[in-house]
Amino acid sequence: MDMAKDDDAFRHAVEMLLEREGGLVEHPADPGGITRFGISLRFLKGVRPDATENDIRRLARDEAVALYRRHFWDAFRLGELGDELAAKMLMACVNVGPFSAIVCLQRAIRAVTCQQMVKEDGRMGPLTIASAWRVPQDFLLVALRAELAGHYRLLVARDSGLAVFLNGWLARAYS
């Protein structure tokens, strides 16, 4: 993999993400808790069990970028996807969690290819990556957006308290 190209793709993706996830958010209905730069307390506790709300309040932009690089981009091989798809997947992983985001991608691949080879297992394995490259990226992105929107609607159907977030989530899904 060309590291310079990967770095450029990551920088572009993380800038797009930070435009949407920039500030400090303390919404009482947010299951992730207090959030800054899109980094939630729930996520931060997953990588640093002793993390507190004050750690989120003091989180620097560079720290958030480093967390995105290590725990999302590199961990889930997003740089191995096409740039636009990788950027969309970074945002999806942050918003719905990596497992659900990858399942949505796998469902989108299956919808576009009408083949059942890719399993909906939530793992970004070689078959998922190769299959994502075998289909027109614009078709795959449309299918992924639809899958993400469906995921958000299902979350709200299961927990009506999340309805306050639905319009914002759908805007993210379709962007």
C-alpha positions in Angstrom: 0.0 0.0 0.0 1.2 3.5 -0.8 1.6 5.1 2.6 1.6 8.7 1.3 -1.7 8.0 -0.6 -3.1 6.3 2.6 -2.1 9.3 4.7 -3.7 11.7 2.2 -6.9 9.6 2.1 -7.0 9.5 5.9 -6.5 13.2 6.3 -9.3 13.9 3.8 -11.6 11.5 5.6 -10.9 12.7 9.1 -11.3 16.4 8.0 -14.8 15.5 6.6 -15.6 13.7 9.8 -14.4 16.5 12.1 -16.5 19.0 10.1 -19.6 17.1 11.1 -18.4 16.0 14.6 -16.5 19.1 15.7 -17.7 20.4 19.0 -18.5 19.3 22.6 -21.9 17.7 22.8 -23.6 16.7 26.1 -27.0 15.4 25.0 -28.7 13.5 27.8 -30.3 11.0 25.4 -27.0 10.1 23.7 -26.1 6.6 24.7 -22.4 7.3 24.1 -22.4 10.0 26.7 -20.5 13.3 26.4 -18.7 13.6 23.1 -16.0 15.8 21.6 -14.7 15.7 18.0 -17.1 12.7 17.7 -15.1 10.8 20.4 -17.7 9.6 23.0 -17.0 8.8 26.6 -18.2 5.3 26.0 -15.7 4.8 23.2 -12.8 6.4 25.2 -13.6 4.2 28.2 -13.2 1.2 25.8 -9.6 2.2 25.0 -8.8 3.9 28.4 -11.0 2.3 31.1 -10.2 5.1 33.6 -11.4 7.9 31.2 -13.7 10.5 32.6 -16.0 13.3 31.3 -13.2 15.7 32.0 -10.9 13.7 29.6 -13.5 14.3 26.9 -13.8 18.0 27.7 -10.0 18.4 27.5 -9.6 16.1 24.4 -7.4 17.9 21.9 -8.1 17.7 18.2 -4.8 16.0 17.5 -5.6 13.3 20.1 -9.0 12.7 18.5 -7.3 12.4 15.0 -4.8 9.9 16.5 -7.6 7.8 18.0 -9.4 7.8 14.7 -6.3 6.7 12.9 -5.4 3.8 15.3 -8.8 2.6 16.4 -10.8 3.0 13.2 -8.8 3.6 10.0 -6.0 1.2 10.7 -7.8 -1.3 12.9 -10.6 -1.8 10.3 -8.4 -1.5 7.1 -10.4 1.5 5.8 -7.4 2.7 3.8 -7.7 -0.4 1.7 -11.0 0.8 0.3 -11.5 3.5 -2.4 -11.0 7.0 -0.9 -14.7 8.1 -1.0 -15.9 4.8 0.4 -13.2 4.8 3.1 -14.3 8.3 4.1 -17.9 7.2 4.3 -16.9 4.2 6.3 -14.9 6.2 8.8 -18.0 8.3 9.5 -20.2 5.3 9.7 -17.8 3.4 12.1 -17.8 6.5 14.4 -21.6 6.9 14.2 -22.9 3.3 14.4 -19.8 1.5 15.6 -17.4 -0.5 13.4 -19.3 -3.8 13.5 -22.6 -2.3 12.4 -20.9 -0.1 9.8 -19.1 -3.1 8.3 -22.3 -5.2 8.3 -24.0 -2.3 6.4 -21.2 -2.3 3.9 -21.4 -6.1 3.5 -25.2 -5.8 2.9 -24.6 -3.0 0.4 -22.1 -5.2 -1.5 -24.6 -8.0 -1.5 -27.3 -5.7 -2.8 -25.2 -4.3 -5.6 -23.7 -7.7 -6.7 -26.8 -9.8 -6.0 -24.3 -12.4 -4.8 -24.2 -14.1 -1.4 -20.4 -14.6 -1.2 -19.8 -11.8 1.3 -21.0 -12.8 4.7 -22.6 -10.2 7.0 -20.1 -10.9 9.8 -19.0 -7.4 10.7 -15.4 -8.1 9.8 -13.4 -6.1 7.2 -11.7 -9.1 5.7 -10.0 -9.7 2.4 -13.3 -10.8 0.7 -15.2 -7.8 1.8 -12.4 -5.5 0.6 -12.0 -7.2 -2.7 -15.7 -7.3 -3.3 -16.0 -3.6 -2.5 -13.5 -2.9 -5.3 -15.3 -5.2 -7.8 -18.4 -3.0 -8.0 -18.9 0.6 -9.3 -18.1 2.8 -6.3 -21.0 5.2 -6.9 -23.5 2.2 -6.9 -21.9 0.9 -3.7 -22.1 4.3 -2.0 -25.8 4.6 -2.8 -26.5 1.1 -1.4 -24.4 1.9 1.7 -26.3 5.1 2.4 -29.6 3.2 2.2 -28.3 0.5 4.5 -27.1 3.1 7.0 -30.4 4.9 6.9 -32.2 1.6 7.5 -29.9 0.9 10.5 -30.7 4.3 12.0 -34.5 3.8 11.5 -34.2 0.4 13.2 -32.4 1.9 16.2 -35.3 4.4 16.6 -37.9 1.7 16.1 -36.3 -0.3 18.9 -35.8 2.7 21.2 -38.2 5.7 20.7 -36.0 7.8 23.0 -33.5 8.0 20.1 -36.0 9.6 17.8 -34.5 13.0 18.7 -31.4 12.0 16.7 -33.1 10.5 13.6 -33.1 13.5 11.3 -29.4 14.2 12.0 -28.5 10.5 11.6 -30.4 10.3 8.3 -28.6 13.5 7.1 -25.3 11.7 7.9 -26.4 8.5 6.2 -27.4 10.2 3.0 -24.4 12.6 2.8 
